[in-house]
């Protein structure tokens, strides 16, 4: 989770709280992989399609290098102790 907070230069606890609120509201669902908690849009959320469309449209206005960093998909967590 620290990666997301660092990416947006935000307080870690604030990011966690917002993700928890979105999860409690049914917008997001989580999946645990080891100690990592991955969030995704809830496929059963009634406004999922318009929300994804809005996020996608908003992302199109970002600089190309930022879009590439946002789209980076790490396949697995880093090995413990790896820099």
FENFENTA-V842252 format. One record per run of one state. SS is the DSSP state (H for helix, E for strand, L for the rest). FROM is the first residue (numbers start at 1). TO is the last residue. If there is no record, write none. Layout:
SS,FROM,TO
SS,FROM,TO
//
This chain:
L,1,1
H,2,7
L,8,11
H,12,24
L,25,27
E,28,33
L,34,35
E,36,41
L,42,47
H,48,59
L,60,63
H,64,71
L,72,83
//
